[in-house]
Amino acid sequence: MGAEININPTMLTWAIARAGYIVDDFLEKFPNVKKWIEQIKSPTVKQLEEFARRVHIPFGYLFLQEPPKEQIPFPFLEQVTIKLIRLVLMYMILY
């Protein structure tokens, strides 16, 4: 059995929610994770690697004291939208 690691329970619940899961449903499906959050048991490195893969976060995020501040690059989306509108308008004018 591998070495067990203490992980901040807040990071676990944040990771589950960030992945789009309903936390209670996830914990029902994966009872070991519930034990980690309740600090009844501690996960091994292998278990944490699997958890990180399942919730689509970098493994190292699990060792942070608090969830990172993530920013979505909206300016890129705005530029794409403006270009698309211009193309549609040009098409409408030409045809």
URDA-V689963 format. One line per field, one symbol per residue. phi: phi as a letter, one per 40 degrees, with the letter a starting at -180 (. if undefined). A space follows every 10 residues. Layout:
phi = ???
This chain:
phi = .cccbcbcdc cccccccccg ccdccccccb ccccccccfc bbccddcccc cccccgbcdc dccccadccb bcccdccccc cccccccccc ccccb
